[in-house]
Amino acid sequence: MSIRRITRHLLQHHWRAKQVFPKDVLDRIEQAIKRGEASHSGQVRFVVEGALDGGPLFRNQPARERALDVFAQLRIWDTAHNNGVLIYLLLADRDVEIIADRGIDAKVGAEGWESICRAMEAEFRLGQFERGVIGGIEAVSRELARHFPPRGPHANELPDAPVVM
């Protein structure tokens, strides 16, 4: 466990997520999700967690493992076509993880998701958090549209609003 990581998480904590993602930015992210979901039958969720605390921090939980927990907690796996996708940002680590249900994951694969994550992280290094997130949502939506195009009216199975943890 890195003392540097612990310090970064304790100092940045939740205030940082609210600073980087104020309400107007969260509203634009929600609109990007709505636009994307109009082009496919999948479900996209965006979650930003400012920092880990308590058990996850002191167990040195990696961002990927935390993203899997969030994917389960938000029931993103529970979609009709197994095509839910979580874009998870652990802000203190500036680490993006994409967790996809088995229906879409089998078509895009780890390499495809990793490419989207790296593009988002490149924007974050430039301080362009909103642009990075919206670009990631658009890239995920392109993959979903390619593999799960809309087939008539479909229910919005998961909320579109971003989650700030």
Secondary structure by P-SEA (a helix, b strand, c coil): ccaaaaaaaaaacaaaaaaaccaaaaaaaaaaaaaaaaaccbbbbbbbbcccccccccccccaaaaaaaaaaaaccccccccbbbbbcccccccbbbbbbcaaaaaaccaaaaaaaaaaaaaaaaacaaaaaaaaaaaaaaaaaaaccccccccccccccccccc
